[in-house]
Amino acid sequence: MRQITIEPTANPKVMKFIADYTLIPGSVELDRNSDISEIPLAQELFNYPFVDKIFITANFVAVAKEDTVEWEHVSESLKNVIEDQLLENPRIYKSKKRELFPIYAEMTPNPNVMKFVSQRFIVEGFIEVKSKEAADEVPLAKAIFDEFEFVEEVFISDNFVAVTRDNSVEWHQVMVAVRGFIAEYLQQGNKVSNIEPQKHENPVEKLINRDYTDDEQKISDILNEYVAPAVENDGGKISLLEYDAENKTAKMLLQGACSGCPSSTATLKGGIENILKQFAPELVEKVEAVNG
């Protein structure tokens, strides 16, 4: 509860209600014709018909009354109102509610990677930061690296952040702290990245600096339709990196939670390879993984 002290003034119609901290810079003088839509304290005080004017400056609220009442009958009531209102809005004006950025944690097939998912988009596309030294242009990743020594990689995509830990900790020891840190960072509106995220449509374009051939595009389209959604749901990213037409071999770039995942090879062999053989048997007989 904010503590308020009542102090009379030289004017018998005016009473000061003094707080133990600075309420606002400058001052504001209000009467019943003033716009008080953003000042809940004034709204409450003017509910009393005898309140004529309100003056707020520094660390006090001065209230001017009509002659219809005596201070001894109303000062304690006004004090209680002021204390309650300062508890809700310490700086007089209506406190702006911060935009909530709820985050929940989700395990991935890679035991070293935890996915922290938001209900809102964080970036349009994806950004992969493989080390602390590479994080200077990605403020969110840099903040995570600086805060937690055990972080090895950060992968940001659409509405989630996938964090790779080292072996010095277990996720049950640090998950809550990481989740809270990411939520607070985003809720404060801090910058996510100074670089343009890579696009999902052709995510390796910047790496290989070329357009897909017709055969590569067909393979990529199959991946995007039948494989990518499930992989992204696990906090990773899979893309066609290279296609060897002579040997009918498709090389896949694994990023995020998929990169270095113990189950990556088995997943590719057991699932992705079969899908490509089913939908493009004339193009693919073998799949290889390349960790990004």
C-alpha positions in Angstrom: 0.0 0.0 0.0 1.3 3.5 -0.9 1.6 5.6 2.2 -0.1 9.0 2.1 0.3 11.8 4.6 -2.4 14.5 5.0 -1.2 18.1 5.3 -3.4 21.2 5.6 -2.5 24.3 3.5 -2.8 28.0 4.0 -6.0 27.9 1.9 -8.8 26.2 4.1 -10.4 24.8 0.9 -7.3 23.0 -0.2 -5.7 19.8 1.4 -2.4 18.2 0.4 -2.1 14.4 0.2 1.7 13.7 0.2 3.2 10.6 -1.2 6.6 9.1 -0.3 7.9 9.3 -3.9 7.7 11.6 -6.9 4.4 11.1 -8.7 5.0 12.9 -12.0 7.6 15.3 -13.5 6.1 18.8 -13.9 2.5 19.4 -12.8 -1.1 19.1 -13.9 -4.1 21.1 -12.8 -7.6 19.6 -13.4 -11.2 20.7 -13.0 -14.4 19.0 -14.0 -14.0 20.2 -17.6 -10.6 18.6 -18.0 -9.9 15.5 -20.0 -9.2 12.9 -17.3 -9.6 9.8 -19.4 -6.0 8.7 -18.8 -5.9 9.7 -15.1 -7.9 7.2 -13.0 -7.0 9.0 -9.8 -8.8 12.1 -11.0 -11.8 10.1 -12.2 -12.2 8.6 -8.7 -11.7 11.9 -6.9 -14.2 13.7 -9.0 -16.8 11.1 -8.2 -17.1 13.0 -4.9 -19.4 16.0 -5.7 -17.6 18.3 -3.3 -14.3 18.0 -5.1 -13.8 21.2 -7.1 -10.2 21.0 -8.5 -7.2 18.7 -8.3 -3.5 19.8 -8.6 -0.8 17.2 -8.9 2.9 17.9 -8.8 6.1 16.5 -7.5 5.1 14.2 -4.6 1.7 15.4 -3.7 -2.0 15.7 -4.8 -3.8 18.9 -3.7 -7.5 18.7 -3.6 -9.8 21.8 -3.5 -13.3 21.3 -2.1 -16.6 23.1 -2.1 -17.9 24.6 1.1 -20.6 21.9 1.5 -18.3 19.6 3.6 -15.6 19.9 6.2 -12.2 18.2 5.8 -12.5 16.3 9.0 -15.4 14.4 7.5 -13.9 13.5 4.1 -10.0 13.7 4.2 -9.6 10.1 5.3 -11.9 8.8 2.5 -9.9 10.8 -0.1 -6.7 9.5 1.4 -7.9 5.9 1.0 -8.9 6.6 -2.6 -5.5 8.1 -3.4 -3.6 5.2 -1.8 -5.6 2.7 -3.8 -5.2 4.5 -7.1 -1.5 5.0 -6.6 -1.2 1.3 -6.0 -2.7 0.6 -9.4 -1.1 3.5 -11.3 2.0 4.7 -9.4 2.7 7.5 -11.9 -0.8 8.9 -11.9 -1.5 8.2 -15.6 -3.2 4.9 -16.6 -0.5 2.2 -16.7 -0.1 0.8 -20.2 -0.5 -2.9 -20.2 2.5 -4.5 -21.7 1.8 -6.7 -24.6 2.0 -10.3 -23.3 4.3 -12.7 -25.1 3.5 -16.1 -23.5 6.1 -18.7 -24.2 5.9 -22.5 -23.6 8.7 -25.0 -23.8 8.5 -28.1 -26.0 10.9 -31.0 -26.3 12.4 -32.0 -29.7 13.8 -35.3 -31.0 17.2 -33.9 -30.2 17.7 -34.2 -26.4 20.1 -31.2 -26.5 17.6 -28.9 -28.1 14.6 -27.3 -26.5 12.0 -25.4 -28.5 10.5 -22.3 -26.9 7.2 -21.5 -28.7 5.3 -18.2 -28.8 1.6 -17.8 -29.8 2.8 -14.9 -32.0 5.3 -14.6 -34.9 8.8 -13.7 -33.9 10.3 -13.5 -37.4 9.1 -14.2 -40.9 11.5 -16.9 -42.0 14.4 -18.3 -40.0 17.8 -17.3 -38.6 20.4 -19.8 -37.4 23.2 -18.7 -35.1 25.8 -21.4 -34.7 28.0 -19.8 -32.0 28.2 -16.8 -29.6 30.8 -15.2 -31.8 28.3 -15.2 -34.7 25.5 -13.6 -32.7 26.4 -9.9 -32.9 23.8 -9.1 -35.6 21.1 -11.1 -33.9 20.3 -9.3 -30.6 17.9 -12.0 -29.3 20.5 -14.8 -29.9 23.3 -12.6 -28.4 21.2 -12.0 -25.3 20.6 -15.7 -24.8 24.3 -16.5 -25.3 25.3 -13.8 -22.8 22.8 -14.9 -20.2 23.4 -18.6 -20.3 26.9 -20.1 -20.6 25.6 -23.5 -21.6 24.0 -22.4 -24.9 25.8 -23.7 -28.0 23.4 -22.7 -30.8 20.2 -20.6 -31.3 17.7 -21.1 -34.1 14.9 -18.6 -34.6 12.0 -19.5 -36.9 8.5 -18.1 -37.3 7.0 -18.4 -33.8 9.7 -20.3 -31.9 13.3 -20.2 -30.6 15.2 -23.5 -30.5 18.1 -23.5 -28.1 20.9 -26.1 -28.1 22.6 -26.7 -24.8 25.9 -28.3 -24.0 26.4 -31.2 -21.6 27.0 -29.1 -18.5 23.3 -28.9 -17.6 20.0 -30.8 -18.1 17.0 -29.1 -19.5 14.9 -29.7 -16.3 17.5 -27.5 -14.5 17.4 -24.5 -16.8 14.2 -24.7 -18.9 12.1 -22.4 -16.7 14.9 -19.8 -16.6 15.4 -19.8 -20.4 11.7 -19.7 -21.1 11.3 -16.7 -18.7 14.2 -14.9 -20.2 13.0 -15.2 -23.8 9.4 -14.2 -22.8 10.7 -11.1 -21.0 13.0 -10.2 -23.8 10.2 -10.4 -26.4 7.6 -8.8 -24.1 9.8 -5.7 -23.7 9.8 -5.2 -27.5 13.5 -5.7 -27.8 15.1 -6.2 -31.3 15.2 -9.8 -32.5 17.6 -9.4 -35.5 19.5 -6.8 -37.5 19.8 -9.2 -40.4 17.1 -10.3 -42.8 15.8 -13.8 -42.0 16.2 -16.5 -44.6 13.0 -17.4 -46.5 11.4 -20.7 -46.2 10.5 -20.9 -49.8 14.2 -21.5 -50.8 16.2 -21.4 -47.6 19.5 -22.4 -49.1 19.5 -19.9 -51.9 22.1 -17.7 -50.0 24.3 -20.7 -49.3 24.5 -22.2 -52.8 23.8 -18.9 -54.7 21.9 -20.5 -57.5 18.4 -21.4 -58.5 17.1 -24.9 -58.3 16.9 -27.0 -61.5 13.6 -28.4 -62.5 14.4 -31.7 -60.8 15.7 -30.0 -57.6 12.6 -27.9 -57.5 10.3 -30.9 -57.7 12.2 -32.6 -54.9 12.1 -29.4 -52.8 8.3 -29.1 -53.4 7.8 -32.6 -52.1 9.9 -31.8 -49.0 8.0 -28.6 -48.3 4.6 -30.3 -48.6 5.2 -33.7 -46.9 8.2 -33.4 -44.7 9.0 -29.8 -43.7 5.9 -29.2 -41.5 6.7 -32.1 -39.2 10.4 -31.2 -39.0 9.6 -27.6 -38.2 7.2 -28.7 -35.5 10.1 -30.4 -33.8 12.1 -27.2 -33.9 14.2 -27.9 -37.0 14.5 -27.1 -40.7 15.2 -29.4 -43.6 16.1 -28.2 -47.2 17.4 -29.7 -50.4 21.1 -28.6 -50.6 22.3 -30.6 -53.6 21.1 -33.2 -56.0 23.3 -35.7 -57.8 21.2 -36.7 -60.8 23.7 -39.4 -62.0 23.5 -41.3 -58.7 19.9 -40.2 -57.9 21.1 -38.9 -54.5 19.5 -35.9 -52.7 21.6 -34.1 -50.0 19.6 -32.5 -47.3 20.6 -29.5 -45.2 19.6 -30.0 -41.5 19.3 -27.0 -39.3 17.9 -26.1 -35.9 17.0 -29.1 -33.7 17.6 -31.5 -36.6 21.3 -30.5 -36.9 23.4 -33.1 -35.0 20.3 -34.9 -33.7 21.0 -38.6 -33.0 17.8 -39.5 -34.8 18.4 -37.5 -37.9 20.0 -40.3 -40.0 17.3 -42.8 -39.0 14.5 -40.3 -39.7 15.9 -39.6 -43.1 16.4 -43.2 -44.0 13.1 -44.4 -42.5 10.9 -41.6 -43.6 12.1 -38.9 -45.9 13.9 -41.3 -48.3 10.8 -43.4 -48.6 8.6 -40.4 -49.3 10.9 -39.1 -52.0 11.1 -42.6 -53.5 7.3 -42.8 -53.5 6.6 -39.4 -55.0 9.7 -39.1 -57.3 11.0 -42.6 -57.9 12.5 -41.5 -61.2 14.7 -38.9 -59.3 15.6 -40.2 -55.9 17.1 -43.5 -54.7 19.2 -42.2 -51.8 19.2 -39.4 -49.3 22.2 -38.0 -47.4 22.2 -35.5 -44.5 24.4 -32.5 -44.1 24.3 -30.7 -40.7 24.1 -27.0 -41.1 
